[in-house]
Amino acid sequence: MKNDIRDRADIRKLVTSFYEQLLREEDFKHIFLEVAEVDVLDHIDKLIDFWESTLFQAGKYKGDTVEVHLDLNHTFKLNATHFSRWLEIFNQTVNDLFAGEIAKQAKQKALTLATIIRLKIDDLEQRRLELNN
């Protein structure tokens, strides 16, 4: 029987496993390592803070997740397929490792985050098109 997500150690397990899966895919590997030139270990630490703050109100994450993705979109266009695949891998990782209310919340918050970022990118792209016409 799987446990629910209980603490920072569980979040570390989730985030580490998720990125192991994500970076096996060439498109994501290209985005993270070549386009954004992300220091993966630093990024994982930030994401552990993000998820701990999101799920347990730890107050450790101080970044702007939406703005980071909007900035990335200027360099490399993120599309609906990127977001749906990201979410699919995230949900599968949660399902493989955990079961319970916090695990459900993590998947719901990931869906909300992906949706918000995608909508903001779409809105920004639409405004750019309007300004160029």
Beta strands, then each sheet from edge to edge (+ up, - down):
end
